[in-house]
Amino acid sequence: VSVKAGELVKLVLAQESRGSDKLIPLPNPTALKALRRGHVILMDDGRAAFKVESASESEAILRALTDALITSRKTIVIQGSGLDLPAITDREVNAIKFAVENGFDYIGLSYVRGEEDISMLRGILLSLGAEQTSIIAKIETPVAVRRLKEIVAAADVVLVARGDLGMHFPLEEVPELQRKIIRLCVECGKPVIVATQLLGSMIESPVPTRSEVVDVVSALMDGVDVLMLTGETAIGRYPVEAVKWLSKIIERYEPTIKPPKREVKPENHIGDRFAAGIVSLAESLNAVIAVYTRSGRTAERIASFKPTCRVISASPNEKTLRKLALIRGIETLRVSAQSYEEGLDELEVKIRSSRDIPENSTVILTYGMRGEPVHIVKIIQLRKAED
């Protein structure tokens, strides 16, 4: 739907109409009912703004405040107002079932208001036998920012949704919010994703701007695990080039960047304190860390302390290896052994035969048994066969 500033458009229920000239369908009746005369509505990460002239339960008349081209699946925000919408509706439950049936590794939860929303999703996953499926909590609203600590504690991964945050908060506050969220995730040892407009100009251009390159590097320096392209690959003219450019920037700067360190605290779980000790030992020896894991948790704990050395994680579980690919600083390796002892032995054999690790390198082999306070450490030095 194309509109010019000053023109009127009608917002209607999606079930009753399809998008057409000056007609915008909205799939959520609760959101439509919440509209009041005078409300300002933002769409498409704030690129389009409308003022509500009149509203009823079935439709609303909007006056465009900007020229805009509205396409499908765009977020709608009522400026200065929060909608009390459930995080999980029947529609989401069906989507969760589809994700589980198709072996998804992560499920993103939008409009998270607090720990209770994450607990609800985790309960659904448990009921479907998908306890290994991890939850990504999207931080995109004022209530999520206010309850950030409990959300970070409850989620497996956190996503900084900059586009939505920029519609709820003044734009000049978004960098501060991004750093606040990343900093808390680093402190708590939770992987963090930054999304939206990383290389936004590449929707129309084959190369990024200088400021976009700086933005990407700044996020790396803050300690993010994942940089996520959205519109660049979803609707952009140069999706492949966008991925190549983002990879190029990361590969250029990640090896030399020292992200903020997570500090170990007395109240931390014994697994965290063990992981911190392994990282400290490895860095003092300039060693490679090689960890056998079935669930991936020990490798995640080690990576959360942002080691400057290599971390190789081996597992017989393909799902575990896929999930670990999301975490910064972890290289993955497939082994067949199912037991911890045999797994560590197989990992050692693969390490010794690897051409990717230089001779005379020190390697710390380790594992932590899930649910048990048992942690094993073995230090080896790679030698030539005749040695």
TITOR-227772 format. One record per residue (C-alpha): residue number from 1; x, y, z; residue in three letters. Coordinates in pm, 1 decimal. Example, Ala and Ser with C-alpha at 12.3 -4.5 7.8 and 13.67 -1.06 7.14 Angstrom:
nr|x|y|z|rest
1|1230.0|-450.0|780.0|Ala .
2|1367.0|-106.0|714.0|Ser .
END
This chain:
nr|x|y|z|rest
1|0.0|0.0|0.0|Val .
2|154.2|330.1|-113.2|Ser .
3|52.3|650.5|66.9|Val .
4|151.3|1016.2|64.0|Lys .
5|171.1|1239.9|368.9|Ala .
6|-176.4|1376.9|447.7|Gly .
7|-368.5|1096.1|276.4|Glu .
8|-622.7|884.1|462.6|Leu .
9|-599.2|505.8|483.1|Val .
10|-819.1|249.6|650.6|Lys .
11|-694.5|-16.1|893.8|Leu .
12|-921.9|-323.5|896.6|Val .
13|-920.0|-680.0|1024.9|Leu .
14|-717.9|-906.6|796.9|Ala .
15|-987.9|-1174.2|806.7|Gln .
16|-1227.7|-931.0|644.4|Glu .
17|-1010.3|-783.1|372.5|Ser .
18|-688.2|-811.0|178.5|Arg .
19|-445.6|-526.7|133.8|Gly .
20|-534.2|-287.3|-146.4|Ser .
21|-510.3|79.8|-233.9|Asp .
22|-552.6|274.5|92.8|Lys .
23|-661.5|-38.8|281.8|Leu .
24|-425.2|-201.5|534.7|Ile .
25|-523.0|-539.0|687.1|Pro .
26|-432.9|-609.4|1051.7|Leu .
27|-446.4|-972.5|1175.6|Pro .
28|-479.8|-890.2|1547.2|Asn .
29|-827.8|-774.4|1660.1|Pro .
30|-698.6|-685.1|2008.6|Thr .
31|-458.2|-431.2|1862.7|Ala .
32|-732.9|-278.6|1649.5|Leu .
33|-965.0|-245.4|1949.7|Lys .
34|-691.1|-65.5|2144.8|Ala .
35|-668.5|223.0|1896.6|Leu .
36|-803.6|563.6|2001.0|Arg .
37|-841.3|895.8|1822.4|Arg .
38|-512.9|1086.9|1847.7|Gly .
39|-289.7|780.4|1875.8|His .
40|24.0|789.7|1661.0|Val .
41|101.8|457.4|1493.0|Ile .
42|448.2|362.6|1368.3|Leu .
43|513.9|90.5|1109.8|Met .
44|818.4|-60.5|939.4|Asp .
45|1070.4|25.1|1214.7|Asp .
46|935.9|380.9|1232.4|Gly .
47|971.1|461.9|863.4|Arg .
48|594.6|513.4|835.2|Ala .
49|386.5|718.6|1079.5|Ala .
50|9.6|763.5|1098.1|Phe .
51|-231.0|950.6|1326.2|Lys .
52|-562.3|787.2|1420.5|Val .
53|-852.3|1008.4|1306.7|Glu .
54|-1125.6|769.3|1421.5|Ser .
55|-1145.9|411.6|1547.7|Ala .
56|-1397.4|136.6|1615.4|Ser .
57|-1366.9|-232.5|1699.5|Glu .
58|-1364.6|-327.4|1331.8|Ser .
59|-1169.7|-47.6|1161.4|Glu .
60|-966.7|269.0|1205.6|Ala .
61|-914.5|571.0|982.1|Ile .
62|-552.1|686.4|974.2|Leu .
63|-390.3|1000.6|832.2|Arg .
64|-39.2|948.0|695.8|Ala .
65|222.2|1172.0|857.1|Leu .
66|492.3|1061.0|612.0|Thr .
67|518.6|922.0|261.7|Asp .
68|533.5|544.5|295.3|Ala .
69|516.2|210.7|119.2|Leu .
70|356.3|-46.8|350.2|Ile .
71|428.2|-411.6|277.5|Thr .
72|316.3|-728.0|455.9|Ser .
73|442.7|-858.3|792.6|Arg .
74|548.0|-521.1|932.4|Lys .
75|540.9|-449.2|1305.0|Thr .
76|285.0|-193.0|1423.0|Ile .
77|351.3|11.6|1736.8|Val .
78|122.8|258.9|1914.1|Ile .
79|366.2|532.9|2015.1|Gln .
80|377.0|584.0|2390.7|Gly .
81|136.9|297.8|2457.9|Ser .
82|191.0|-68.1|2535.4|Gly .
83|-58.7|-334.3|2434.3|Leu .
84|-133.0|-602.3|2691.9|Asp .
85|-126.1|-883.9|2438.2|Leu .
86|-53.7|-1247.3|2529.6|Pro .
87|294.8|-1361.2|2426.0|Ala .
88|158.8|-1699.4|2318.2|Ile .
89|-176.6|-1735.2|2142.2|Thr .
90|-331.3|-2035.7|1967.0|Asp .
91|-155.4|-1923.1|1650.4|Arg .
92|182.2|-1932.9|1828.1|Glu .
93|106.3|-2275.3|1978.2|Val .
94|53.0|-2413.7|1628.0|Asn .
95|380.2|-2253.6|1515.4|Ala .
96|561.6|-2408.2|1813.9|Ile .
97|424.9|-2752.5|1726.0|Lys .
98|543.5|-2707.8|1367.3|Phe .
99|890.3|-2605.4|1489.9|Ala .
100|916.8|-2909.1|1716.8|Val .
101|794.2|-3149.5|1448.5|Glu .
102|1057.8|-3013.3|1210.6|Asn .
103|1347.4|-3023.6|1456.4|Gly .
104|1404.9|-2652.0|1509.7|Phe .
105|1696.7|-2580.5|1745.6|Asp .
106|1582.3|-2237.8|1864.6|Tyr .
107|1243.4|-2069.7|1897.9|Ile .
108|1217.6|-1691.3|1921.2|Gly .
109|959.3|-1539.5|2154.8|Leu .
110|837.4|-1191.9|2063.1|Ser .
111|691.7|-929.2|2296.7|Tyr .
112|828.4|-1098.4|2607.7|Val .
113|695.4|-922.4|2918.1|Arg .
114|870.8|-1124.4|3184.4|Gly .
115|989.0|-1461.1|3312.7|Glu .
116|634.2|-1597.4|3307.5|Glu .
117|614.8|-1580.6|2926.5|Asp .
118|937.7|-1777.4|2891.7|Ile .
119|819.4|-2031.3|3150.4|Ser .
120|497.6|-2076.3|2954.1|Met .
121|687.7|-2148.2|2632.4|Leu .
122|927.2|-2381.7|2813.1|Arg .
123|630.8|-2570.1|2956.4|Gly .
124|482.6|-2614.9|2608.4|Ile .
125|817.0|-2741.2|2477.2|Leu .
126|846.2|-2989.0|2765.4|Leu .
127|494.1|-3116.6|2698.5|Ser .
128|596.8|-3177.3|2336.2|Leu .
129|914.1|-3362.3|2438.8|Gly .
130|1136.0|-3081.2|2309.8|Ala .
131|1333.4|-2993.2|2621.5|Glu .
132|1647.9|-2949.8|2408.2|Gln .
133|1489.8|-2671.9|2203.1|Thr .
134|1625.4|-2338.9|2328.2|Ser .
135|1436.2|-2012.4|2371.0|Ile .
136|1543.5|-1677.4|2226.3|Ile .
137|1380.1|-1385.9|2410.7|Ala .
138|1335.1|-1072.6|2199.2|Lys .
139|1384.2|-748.0|2390.2|Ile .
140|1172.1|-496.7|2203.9|Glu .
141|934.4|-315.2|2444.1|Thr .
142|959.5|-87.0|2750.7|Pro .
143|821.0|-358.2|2979.9|Val .
144|1089.9|-601.8|2859.6|Ala .
145|1358.2|-341.5|2931.8|Val .
146|1217.1|-281.8|3281.0|Arg .
147|1217.1|-655.8|3355.7|Arg .
148|1541.0|-724.9|3172.5|Leu .
149|1721.7|-908.5|3454.1|Lys .
150|1453.0|-1172.5|3501.7|Glu .
151|1414.0|-1221.7|3126.0|Ile .
152|1789.0|-1269.2|3075.9|Val .
153|1797.9|-1514.5|3367.3|Ala .
154|1509.4|-1720.5|3226.8|Ala .
155|1597.4|-1721.6|2854.4|Ala .
156|1859.7|-1932.8|2678.2|Asp .
157|1949.2|-1656.8|2431.4|Val .
158|1859.8|-1286.0|2417.1|Val .
159|1791.6|-1083.5|2101.2|Leu .
160|1829.0|-705.1|2091.2|Val .
161|1548.4|-601.5|1854.1|Ala .
162|1679.4|-255.4|1766.7|Arg .
163|1407.0|-176.0|1516.6|Gly .
164|1124.1|-222.6|1765.4|Asp .
165|1318.3|-57.5|2048.6|Leu .
166|1363.6|242.5|1821.1|Gly .
167|986.2|276.4|1789.0|Met .
168|927.0|263.4|2165.9|His .
169|1222.3|476.7|2277.6|Phe .
170|1385.1|795.0|2143.8|Pro .
171|1638.7|696.9|1878.4|Leu .
172|1925.9|852.8|2071.7|Glu .
173|1859.0|606.4|2357.4|Glu .
174|1886.0|291.1|2142.7|Val .
175|2270.6|266.6|2151.7|Pro .
176|2262.4|292.1|2532.1|Glu .
177|1989.6|26.6|2553.5|Leu .
178|2182.6|-202.7|2319.4|Gln .
179|2495.8|-179.9|2533.3|Arg .
180|2296.7|-225.1|2854.4|Lys .
181|2137.1|-546.3|2726.2|Ile .
182|2464.6|-684.4|2588.0|Ile .
183|2650.0|-600.3|2910.4|Arg .
184|2393.7|-784.4|3125.2|Leu .
185|2401.3|-1086.9|2893.9|Cys .
186|2781.7|-1101.3|2916.9|Val .
187|2763.9|-1075.9|3297.4|Glu .
188|2508.7|-1358.5|3312.6|Cys .
189|2682.0|-1576.0|3053.7|Gly .
190|2391.2|-1568.1|2807.6|Lys .
191|2445.7|-1559.0|2429.4|Pro .
192|2318.7|-1235.1|2276.0|Val .
193|2204.7|-1144.7|1924.6|Ile .
194|2188.5|-795.7|1773.4|Val .
195|1943.4|-749.4|1487.2|Ala .
196|1796.2|-485.9|1253.5|Thr .
197|1959.2|-241.6|1012.6|Gln .
198|2314.5|-367.1|1054.6|Leu .
199|2368.3|-317.9|681.9|Leu .
200|2036.7|-150.0|604.8|Gly .
201|2165.2|42.5|304.4|Ser .
202|2234.0|-289.9|130.8|Met .
203|1862.2|-337.8|76.3|Ile .
204|1922.7|-108.2|-221.4|Glu .
205|2303.6|-87.1|-249.1|Ser .
206|2563.2|-358.9|-324.9|Pro .
207|2803.0|-217.4|-61.3|Val .
208|2748.0|-99.7|298.8|Pro .
209|2811.2|250.5|427.6|Thr .
210|3114.6|336.3|640.4|Arg .
211|2895.5|397.7|944.0|Ser .
212|2738.4|52.1|906.7|Glu .
213|3081.3|-111.8|909.5|Val .
214|3165.1|81.0|1227.3|Val .
215|2830.8|-25.0|1380.5|Asp .
216|2908.7|-393.0|1316.3|Val .
217|3258.3|-366.2|1465.0|Val .
218|3124.5|-178.9|1769.3|Ser .
219|2880.0|-462.1|1837.4|Ala .
220|3164.8|-713.8|1813.4|Leu .
221|3366.6|-509.7|2062.4|Met .
222|3072.4|-505.7|2304.3|Asp .
223|3070.6|-887.2|2309.9|Gly .
224|2778.3|-1003.2|2094.1|Val .
225|2761.2|-1364.4|1979.8|Asp .
226|2545.4|-1317.7|1669.5|Val .
227|2485.6|-1037.7|1419.5|Leu .
228|2154.3|-1096.3|1244.4|Met .
229|2055.5|-960.9|905.0|Leu .
230|1682.9|-900.6|855.0|Thr .
231|1554.1|-678.5|575.6|Gly .
232|1888.2|-701.2|395.6|Glu .
233|1825.5|-1069.1|315.5|Thr .
234|1445.2|-1081.8|342.8|Ala .
235|1353.2|-808.7|93.9|Ile .
236|1687.1|-660.6|-16.9|Gly .
237|1817.8|-650.7|-372.9|Arg .
238|2161.2|-780.5|-265.4|Tyr .
239|2103.7|-1057.0|-5.4|Pro .
240|2411.2|-1263.4|-96.7|Val .
241|2636.2|-957.1|-103.4|Glu .
242|2501.5|-851.9|238.8|Ala .
243|2595.3|-1188.4|390.9|Val .
244|2939.1|-1176.2|227.8|Lys .
245|3004.3|-824.7|355.9|Trp .
246|2896.7|-907.6|710.6|Leu .
247|3116.8|-1218.5|708.6|Ser .
248|3407.2|-1016.4|567.9|Lys .
249|3383.4|-757.0|845.3|Ile .
250|3355.6|-1020.4|1119.1|Ile .
251|3647.5|-1225.6|984.5|Glu .
252|3861.6|-911.7|963.4|Arg .
253|3803.7|-786.6|1317.0|Tyr .
254|3690.1|-1073.9|1541.1|Glu .
255|4037.4|-1235.7|1578.7|Pro .
256|4188.2|-912.3|1714.0|Thr .
257|3900.9|-793.6|1932.8|Ile .
258|3904.6|-867.0|2303.9|Lys .
259|3540.4|-851.5|2416.5|Pro .
260|3447.1|-765.8|2776.9|Pro .
261|3530.0|-1048.4|3017.2|Lys .
262|3266.7|-1214.6|3230.6|Arg .
263|3365.7|-1211.3|3595.7|Glu .
264|3320.0|-1525.6|3803.1|Val .
265|3134.4|-1467.3|4129.4|Lys .
266|3111.8|-1678.6|4448.1|Pro .
267|2740.0|-1730.3|4394.8|Glu .
268|2790.8|-1868.8|4043.7|Asn .
269|2704.0|-2231.6|3968.4|His .
270|2994.3|-2473.3|4022.5|Ile .
271|2991.0|-2538.5|3646.8|Gly .
272|3051.9|-2168.8|3581.5|Asp .
273|3338.0|-2155.4|3831.5|Arg .
274|3492.7|-2465.8|3675.8|Phe .
275|3462.6|-2311.5|3328.5|Ala .
276|3625.5|-1989.2|3448.8|Ala .
277|3913.9|-2191.6|3591.2|Gly .
278|3960.8|-2380.3|3264.3|Ile .
279|3971.6|-2053.1|3068.9|Val .
280|4222.1|-1900.3|3310.7|Ser .
281|4444.1|-2210.1|3293.0|Leu .
282|4425.2|-2227.9|2912.5|Ala .
283|4511.8|-1861.4|2867.6|Glu .
284|4806.8|-1888.5|3106.6|Ser .
285|4940.1|-2185.8|2905.6|Leu .
286|4843.3|-2043.9|2565.3|Asn .
287|4653.3|-2369.8|2522.7|Ala .
288|4365.1|-2497.0|2311.6|Val .
289|4052.2|-2600.2|2503.4|Ile .
290|3890.1|-2921.9|2376.6|Ala .
291|3565.7|-3016.3|2550.4|Val .
292|3344.9|-3323.0|2512.6|Tyr .
293|2979.2|-3244.5|2571.1|Thr .
294|2646.7|-3413.7|2512.9|Arg .
295|2410.2|-3126.3|2587.1|Ser .
296|2652.7|-2845.2|2500.2|Gly .
297|2623.7|-2682.7|2842.5|Arg .
298|2989.6|-2718.6|2945.8|Thr .
299|3105.1|-2569.2|2614.9|Ala .
300|2856.1|-2283.1|2655.9|Glu .
301|2984.4|-2210.3|3005.8|Arg .
302|3345.9|-2202.9|2884.8|Ile .
303|3261.6|-1975.8|2590.0|Ala .
304|3067.6|-1739.2|2818.5|Ser .
305|3397.6|-1628.8|2975.0|Phe .
306|3514.4|-1507.0|2631.9|Lys .
307|3846.5|-1697.3|2618.1|Pro .
308|4116.5|-1559.5|2391.5|Thr .
309|4224.0|-1915.6|2304.8|Cys .
310|4058.9|-2165.4|2070.4|Arg .
311|3766.6|-2369.0|2201.3|Val .
312|3684.3|-2696.0|2024.1|Ile .
313|3363.2|-2866.3|2130.3|Ser .
314|3296.1|-3230.0|2038.2|Ala .
315|2963.8|-3408.6|2068.6|Ser .
316|2785.8|-3715.8|1930.6|Pro .
317|2464.0|-3513.2|1921.6|Asn .
318|2404.3|-3333.4|1591.4|Glu .
319|2148.3|-3099.9|1748.7|Lys .
320|2400.8|-2997.5|2013.8|Thr .
321|2660.0|-2915.4|1747.2|Leu .
322|2408.3|-2707.9|1551.6|Arg .
323|2310.5|-2512.0|1861.6|Lys .
324|2672.2|-2444.9|1954.3|Leu .
325|2727.0|-2289.5|1610.7|Ala .
326|2534.6|-1987.2|1739.3|Leu .
327|2782.2|-1916.5|2019.4|Ile .
328|3081.8|-1693.1|1963.3|Arg .
329|3423.3|-1857.3|1979.5|Gly .
330|3323.2|-2224.8|1957.8|Ile .
331|3444.9|-2462.5|1686.1|Glu .
332|3250.5|-2788.4|1663.3|Thr .
333|3359.1|-3146.2|1597.7|Leu .
334|3150.1|-3460.5|1557.0|Arg .
335|3244.1|-3773.9|1754.6|Val .
336|3060.6|-4104.6|1783.4|Ser .
337|3127.5|-4201.3|2146.6|Ala .
338|2828.5|-4168.8|2378.5|Gln .
339|3004.7|-4197.9|2715.6|Ser .
340|3210.3|-3916.4|2864.7|Tyr .
341|3529.2|-4121.8|2908.3|Glu .
342|3518.7|-4271.4|2559.1|Glu .
343|3417.9|-3935.9|2415.6|Gly .
344|3720.4|-3765.4|2567.2|Leu .
345|3946.2|-4044.1|2437.2|Asp .
346|3803.2|-4012.6|2085.5|Glu .
347|3840.6|-3635.6|2100.4|Leu .
348|4206.4|-3673.8|2201.3|Glu .
349|4271.1|-3906.0|1905.7|Val .
350|4114.0|-3653.6|1667.0|Lys .
351|4312.4|-3368.4|1821.1|Ile .
352|4642.5|-3556.4|1792.7|Arg .
353|4576.7|-3639.2|1426.8|Ser .
354|4457.2|-3290.2|1338.1|Ser .
355|4665.0|-3084.2|1096.7|Arg .
356|4486.0|-2773.6|1214.5|Asp .
357|4665.0|-2760.0|1550.2|Ile .
358|5041.4|-2690.3|1538.5|Pro .
359|5297.6|-2930.6|1683.2|Glu .
360|5402.1|-2862.9|2042.8|Asn .
361|5064.9|-2703.9|2115.2|Ser .
362|4924.0|-2754.3|2462.6|Thr .
363|4567.3|-2885.9|2471.3|Val .
364|4336.7|-2898.6|2771.6|Ile .
365|4087.2|-3183.3|2734.9|Leu .
366|3783.4|-3165.9|2960.7|Thr .
367|3422.3|-3256.5|3022.9|Tyr .
368|3159.7|-3189.8|3285.7|Gly .
369|2892.7|-3448.3|3361.6|Met .
370|2544.9|-3301.8|3340.1|Arg .
371|2368.6|-3298.7|3674.3|Gly .
372|2678.7|-3421.1|3855.9|Glu .
373|2957.6|-3223.0|4028.6|Pro .
374|3212.1|-3423.9|3828.4|Val .
375|3461.2|-3242.1|3605.9|His .
376|3764.5|-3398.7|3439.6|Ile .
377|4073.8|-3215.1|3313.3|Val .
378|4358.5|-3364.5|3110.2|Lys .
379|4650.9|-3162.7|2974.2|Ile .
380|4847.0|-3292.2|2675.0|Ile .
381|5116.9|-3154.5|2447.9|Gln .
382|5117.3|-3245.3|2081.8|Leu .
383|5444.2|-3405.3|1968.5|Arg .
384|5573.0|-3565.3|1651.8|Lys .
385|5514.0|-3939.0|1631.9|Ala .
386|5887.5|-4018.2|1684.2|Glu .
387|5887.8|-3812.0|2006.3|Asp .
END
